Amino acid sequence: MRFLLSAILFMSFGLALWAGPGDRGYEFLSLPVSSRVSALGGANVSVQNNDLNMASQNPSMLSGDLNRALAVNYFNHIAGVNYGNVAYSQSIDSVSFWAGGVSYLNYGTFEGYSELGVADGEFSAGDVCVSAIYARKLSRRITAGIAFKPVFSYIESYTSFGFGVDVGANFYDAEHDFSLGLVVKNFGVQIKGYTTDARSSLPWDLQVGLTKRLAHAPFRVSLTMVKLNDWDLGYNRSARLDDDKINLMNEEPEEFKIGFGDMLLRHAVVGLEFIPSKNFNLQVSYNHRRRKEFALKESKGASGWAFGANIHVYKLDLGVSYAINAPKGGVFGLSVVTDLDLFK
C-alpha cells in the first residue's frame, strides 16, 4: 500500500511538471460512459452494484464478481453528437482483476470552407480513448485500482495524441451496504497537439463519493464531490458577467460573483436509487453545476436533473437514462451488461 501511494504521488507530480501551464484538452473524458452513472448525475465513484461500467469512474470498482463481464454503452447527445463505450473484464486470481475498453465520441460531419469563404467539402471530427485497468484487493474491504488511458483525437486532417491515468481506492462494508470511493481521474497531458508543439493538460478531477443503502427502506443514497482540485467552478472566470448589469454605453460591466454556498453546491452531485428488487431499480439525481451552466435565465426547466432505470432480463442487465442539460435538450443513454459465463 505504501509503495502504491508513493507511485501515485510520483507519477502525478511528474505529469503535472511535464504538462505545464495551458488550457485543458479532451474534455470528452469527463462524460459518463454508462446509463447508470448518467442517471446518477454524471459522476459517481462509490456505487457497488456488480456493474463493469463503474470501473470507468473508479478503477478500484473491479471485483471477482465481474469475471468475463461485457458492457456496451451508447449515448445520443445534443446536436447529433453521439458517443459510446465497449468494455470487458476478467479476474487474474482471487484478489487481482483487469479490464479493457474503448470509448469514442463522434462530433458528426461539418461543411468546410476556405479562407475566402468558398465551400471545399465536408470533414469530420472525433475522439477515441483506450483504457487498460488493473485492480487489486488490499484487504477484505479495501480495493485499489489504476487505469492507463491513451487518447487520440482528430479534426479534419489534424490529429492529436495524449495519455492519462486514473488512480482510485474503494472501501466497501457489505454488511451495512456502505461504500466510500476516492479517485484522481484523467491526470495526464497532450503529447502531440493538433497544429503546434504546445501541450494541454487533461481535465483531471479529484473526486470523493459515498453511497449508503437505508437500513429499513429500499433506497440507496449517493453523494459525490467533484473537482476538489479546483474550487472556482465559474463557467468563465475571465469574463464572468451578470447580464442585468451590462451597461450598453460601453461602460465597464460589473463582475458577477458566485457566493460560497452556490460554489460549494457546484462541487456536489446527489443521486438516489429506488431498489424494490435485485432485478429492477430506478435512479434520479441533481447536478447543481450542470443546472447553473445550462439553464436559461428565462426558463430553467428541469436542467440539472437526470433519471434512469435498470432491469435484469434473461441474461442481460439493461439500463436507460435521460439527463436534462438545457430546458429543451438532453442526453439519452443506453447500457447493456452481461456475464459471458452465463452463455456457456
Buried (B, 14 or more C-beta within 10 A) or exposed (E): EEEBEEEBEEBBEEBBEEBEEEEBBBEBBBBBBBBBBBBBBBBBBBBBBEBBBBBBBBBBBBBEBBBBBBBBBBBBBEEEBBBBBBBBBBBEEEBEBBBBBEBBBBBEEEEEEEEEEEEEEEBEBBBBBBBBBBBBBBEEBBBBBBBBBBBBBBBEEEEBEBBBBBBBBBBBEEEEBBBBBBBBBBBBBBEEBBEEEEBBBBBBBBBBBBBBBEEEEEBBEBBBBBBEEEEEBBEEEEEBEEEEEEEEEEEEBEEBEBEEEBBBBBBBBBBBBBBEEEEEBBBBBBBBBBBBBBBEEEEBBBBBBBBBBBBBEEEEBBBBBBBBBBBEEBBBBBBBBBBEEEEE
